[in-house]
Amino acid sequence: MKDPLAILSIKDIARAANVSHSTVSRALRNSPLVSATTAEKIKQIARESNFRVSAVGRSLATGRTHSIGVVVTTVADPFMADVVYGIEEIANAHGYSVILASSKADAEREMKLVQSFEERRVDGIIIIASVVGSVYVPVLAEMKIPIVLVNSQHPGEFAYSISISDFESSRAATRFLIQLGHSKIGFIANRYGARGNANRQEGYRQALEDAKIALRPEFVFLGDGKPEGGFQSLQHFLSLPERVTALVCFNDLTAIGVLNAAYRQKISLPDELSVIGFDDLMIASYTVPPLTTVRQPKLEMGRKATELLFNLLAGSTMERSSVFQGELILRESTAPPVRRDR
């Protein structure tokens, strides 16, 4: 009779499955190097024996903790959540766990989180919307832990990064409004967006210049990247002697604030005002009206950042960065301006 308290080791499982120790280890980490049939056989033996991989033991044996530290500015932002899903997907496929922390867009807190991750011996770190950015260049030499940034908001370049084409995407969005016939186009910025905001605002400015439309300072409102900022911005634009007929927003959250404010002011969208967001959050297709926006491939960006991190862990530094192109998604929040000739 089998002793229910008996504990099998990896050697025991390897013997029972008639495979090597390394094959058992790979199978329990869901490595694609092991065939599905062999992996299932090994896992079945492990389940029957209540086998659990010791993270501490594995760390001592391999010198790695099989964990990744991920820093986001806030867990409340749906954009961050989608990128993290992509990170988890690739990490889990490699048998890695993800440790999540929020920096609250504070540079000092972000650095402390990175240092705490090093103390916890994570194998690598991914930072979304970093406010420290290129400062990590000298940090890398000291820590010797690979760091990958996603949509860094810090001016300057960083060796290993994933980003969106902010300038080109914003210029394309503004150009689309101009092609619809709009010339009084406002831009709602993000005072906390730093690099991303600067590039998107420059894309907006360039599209106006290309169309020989003068840039009007009063048509630019400094928001906060949240619905509250979008809500407040509409009050500003309504107070101007000459109203805008269209708005380009830093992100979808800002645009959602605009939609809410327009509803309360009984402003018909898109008849009286066209609105474009940036991100294509899941909720963007469910707003009233559905939001025209620039789609960021959030899942793909998370996956790519994690793949880059694993390449660095494997010693490959051939690929250093990737820039994704935004895609303009047309919905019902944009239309040609209504003529009001008397």
C-alpha positions in Angstrom: 0.0 0.0 0.0 1.3 3.5 -0.9 2.2 5.7 2.0 0.1 8.9 1.6 2.7 10.9 3.5 5.5 9.8 1.1 7.2 12.7 -0.7 8.7 12.2 -4.2 11.7 14.2 -5.3 12.4 15.3 -8.9 14.7 12.2 -9.1 11.8 9.9 -8.1 9.5 11.5 -10.7 12.3 11.2 -13.4 12.7 7.5 -12.5 9.0 6.9 -12.6 8.5 8.6 -16.0 11.8 7.2 -17.4 13.1 10.6 -18.3 16.0 12.8 -17.2 16.0 15.1 -14.2 16.2 18.2 -16.5 13.2 17.0 -18.5 11.1 16.8 -15.3 12.3 20.3 -14.3 11.4 21.7 -17.7 8.0 20.1 -17.8 7.1 21.4 -14.3 8.0 24.9 -15.6 5.8 24.5 -18.7 8.8 24.7 -21.0 8.0 24.3 -24.7 11.1 22.1 -25.1 9.1 19.2 -23.6 6.5 17.4 -25.7 2.9 17.7 -24.6 2.6 13.9 -24.0 5.7 13.7 -21.9 4.8 16.8 -20.0 1.4 15.5 -19.1 2.8 12.2 -18.0 5.3 14.0 -15.7 2.6 16.3 -14.3 0.3 13.4 -13.6 2.9 11.6 -11.5 3.6 14.9 -9.7 -0.1 15.4 -9.0 -0.5 11.9 -7.7 2.4 12.4 -5.3 1.3 16.0 -4.2 4.7 17.2 -5.5 5.4 20.9 -5.3 8.4 22.7 -6.7 10.3 24.5 -4.0 11.0 28.0 -5.2 13.8 28.4 -2.7 15.4 25.1 -3.7 15.1 26.0 -7.4 16.6 29.4 -6.7 19.6 27.9 -4.9 20.1 25.3 -7.7 19.8 27.7 -10.6 20.8 31.0 -9.2 17.5 32.5 -10.3 14.2 33.1 -8.6 12.1 32.8 -11.8 10.3 36.0 -10.9 9.9 39.3 -12.7 9.3 42.6 -11.0 6.8 44.9 -12.8 6.4 48.6 -11.8 3.3 50.5 -13.0 2.3 54.1 -12.2 -1.1 53.0 -11.0 -3.1 49.7 -11.0 -6.3 51.8 -11.6 -5.3 52.6 -15.2 -6.8 50.1 -17.7 -3.9 50.6 -20.1 -1.5 49.3 -17.5 -3.7 46.3 -16.8 -3.7 45.2 -20.5 0.1 45.6 -20.8 0.5 43.5 -17.6 -1.7 40.8 -19.0 0.7 40.5 -22.0 3.7 40.4 -19.5 2.0 37.6 -17.5 1.2 35.6 -20.5 4.8 35.3 -21.7 6.2 35.1 -18.1 3.9 32.2 -17.2 4.8 30.3 -20.4 8.4 30.4 -19.2 7.5 29.3 -15.7 8.0 32.7 -14.2 5.9 34.6 -11.7 5.2 38.3 -11.8 5.4 40.7 -8.8 3.5 43.9 -9.3 4.1 47.3 -7.6 2.8 50.8 -8.1 5.0 53.9 -8.2 2.2 56.5 -8.2 4.2 58.3 -10.9 6.7 59.3 -8.2 10.4 59.2 -9.3 11.8 58.5 -5.8 9.2 55.8 -5.1 10.0 54.2 -8.5 13.7 54.0 -7.7 13.0 52.5 -4.3 10.7 49.8 -5.8 13.5 48.9 -8.3 16.0 48.6 -5.5 13.5 46.5 -3.4 13.1 44.2 -6.4 16.8 43.8 -6.6 16.9 42.9 -2.9 14.2 40.3 -3.5 16.5 38.8 -6.2 14.0 39.1 -9.1 15.6 38.0 -12.4 14.5 41.1 -14.3 12.3 44.2 -14.1 9.8 45.8 -16.5 8.7 49.4 -15.8 5.6 50.8 -17.5 5.5 54.6 -18.1 8.7 55.2 -16.2 9.3 58.7 -14.8 13.0 57.9 -14.2 13.8 56.5 -17.6 17.3 57.0 -18.9 18.6 57.4 -15.3 18.6 53.6 -15.2 21.6 53.5 -17.6 24.2 53.8 -14.8 21.9 51.8 -12.4 22.2 48.8 -14.8 26.0 48.7 -14.3 25.6 48.5 -10.6 22.6 46.1 -10.3 23.4 43.8 -13.2 19.7 43.1 -13.6 18.1 43.6 -17.0 15.5 46.4 -17.1 13.0 47.0 -19.9 10.9 50.2 -20.1 7.5 50.4 -21.7 6.4 53.9 -22.9 9.0 55.7 -20.8 7.8 59.2 -19.8 11.4 60.4 -19.0 13.2 62.5 -21.6 16.2 60.8 -23.1 17.0 57.4 -24.4 17.2 54.0 -22.6 18.9 50.9 -24.0 16.0 48.4 -23.7 12.6 49.8 -24.4 9.2 49.3 -26.0 7.2 52.3 -27.1 4.4 53.6 -29.3 4.9 56.0 -32.2 3.3 58.9 -30.2 4.3 61.7 -32.7 3.1 59.9 -35.9 -0.1 58.6 -34.2 -1.1 62.0 -32.9 -0.3 63.6 -36.2 -2.5 61.1 -38.1 -5.4 61.6 -35.7 -5.2 65.4 -36.1 -4.8 65.1 -39.9 -8.0 62.9 -40.0 -10.0 65.7 -38.3 -8.6 68.2 -40.8 -9.6 66.0 -43.7 -13.1 65.9 -42.2 -13.2 69.7 -42.5 -12.2 70.8 -39.0 -9.9 73.8 -38.6 -10.7 74.8 -35.0 -9.1 71.8 -33.3 -8.1 71.7 -29.6 -5.6 69.5 -27.8 -6.0 68.2 -24.2 -2.5 67.5 -22.9 -1.3 65.6 -19.8 0.8 67.5 -17.4 2.2 64.3 -16.0 2.8 62.7 -19.4 6.2 64.3 -20.0 7.8 62.6 -23.0 4.6 60.9 -24.3 2.7 64.2 -23.9 5.4 66.2 -25.6 5.5 63.9 -28.6 1.7 63.7 -29.0 1.4 67.5 -28.7 4.1 67.9 -31.3 2.3 65.5 -33.7 -0.9 67.7 -33.2 1.1 70.9 -33.9 2.8 69.4 -37.0 -0.5 68.3 -38.5 -1.8 71.9 -38.1 1.3 73.3 -39.7 1.2 70.9 -42.6 -2.4 72.1 -43.3 -1.3 75.7 -42.8 -3.6 76.1 -39.8 -2.3 78.5 -37.1 -1.6 77.0 -33.7 -3.7 78.9 -31.1 -2.3 78.6 -27.5 -5.8 78.9 -26.1 -6.8 75.7 -28.0 -4.4 73.7 -25.8 -5.5 72.7 -22.3 -3.3 71.1 -19.7 -5.1 68.1 -18.2 -4.1 65.3 -15.9 -4.6 62.2 -18.1 -7.7 61.3 -16.1 -11.5 61.8 -16.7 -11.5 64.8 -14.3 -9.0 66.6 -16.5 -11.1 66.0 -19.6 -14.2 67.1 -17.8 -12.6 70.4 -16.7 -11.1 71.0 -20.1 -14.6 71.3 -21.7 -15.4 74.2 -19.4 -12.3 75.9 -20.6 -13.1 75.4 -24.3 -16.7 76.6 -23.8 -15.5 79.8 -22.2 -13.5 80.8 -25.3 -14.9 83.5 -27.6 -14.5 81.1 -30.5 -15.3 77.5 -29.9 -13.4 74.5 -31.1 -15.2 72.0 -33.3 -12.9 69.0 -32.5 -10.6 67.8 -29.7 -7.6 65.5 -29.7 -7.1 64.0 -26.3 -3.9 62.7 -24.7 -5.7 59.4 -23.8 -9.0 57.6 -23.7 -9.6 58.5 -20.0 -9.3 62.2 -20.8 -11.7 61.7 -23.8 -14.2 59.9 -21.5 -14.2 62.9 -19.2 -15.0 65.1 -22.2 -17.9 62.9 -23.3 -19.4 63.1 -19.8 -19.0 66.9 -19.6 -20.6 67.2 -23.1 -23.5 65.1 -22.0 -24.1 67.3 -19.0 -23.8 70.5 -21.1 -26.3 69.0 -23.6 -23.7 69.3 -26.4 -24.4 66.9 -29.2 -21.6 64.6 -30.3 -20.3 64.5 -32.9 -22.6 67.2 -34.5 -21.3 70.0 -32.3 -18.0 68.5 -31.2 -15.8 65.7 -32.5 -13.5 63.8 -30.0 -10.5 61.5 -30.5 -8.9 59.5 -27.7 -5.6 57.6 -27.5 -5.1 54.0 -26.3 -8.3 52.2 -27.4 -9.3 50.9 -24.0 -12.0 48.2 -23.9 -14.5 50.7 -22.7 -13.9 53.0 -25.8 -16.3 51.0 -28.0 -19.0 51.2 -25.3 -19.1 55.0 -24.6 -21.9 57.2 -26.0 -21.0 57.8 -28.7 -18.4 55.1 -29.3 -15.0 56.7 -29.2 -12.7 57.2 -32.2 -9.2 56.6 -30.9 -5.7 55.6 -31.6 -5.2 51.9 -30.7 -2.0 51.0 -28.9 -1.3 47.2 -29.1 -1.2 46.9 -25.3 -1.1 43.1 -25.0 1.6 42.9 -27.8 3.7 45.6 -26.1 3.6 43.6 -22.8 4.5 40.4 -24.6 7.3 42.1 -26.5 8.8 43.7 -23.4 8.9 40.3 -21.7 10.4 38.5 -24.7 13.1 41.2 -24.8 13.7 40.7 -21.1 14.1 36.9 -21.6 16.5 37.5 -24.4 18.6 39.7 -22.1 18.5 36.9 -19.4 19.8 34.5 -22.1 22.7 36.8 -22.8 21.4 38.2 -26.1 21.6 42.0 -26.6 21.1 42.0 -30.4 17.5 43.5 -30.1 17.4 46.6 -27.9 14.1 48.3 -28.6 10.8 48.2 -30.5 8.5 50.9 -31.6 4.9 50.0 -32.3 2.7 51.9 -34.8 -0.6 53.3 -33.5 -3.8 52.5 -35.5 -6.6 55.0 -35.9 -9.9 53.3 -35.0 -12.9 55.1 -36.4 -16.1 55.1 -34.4 -19.0 57.5 -34.0 -17.4 60.4 -31.9 -16.0 62.1 -35.0 -17.8 63.6 -38.0 -17.5 66.7 -40.3 -18.2 70.0 -38.6 -21.8 71.2 -38.9 -22.0 74.5 -40.9 -23.9 77.3 -39.1 -24.1 79.8 -41.9 -26.8 82.4 -41.2 
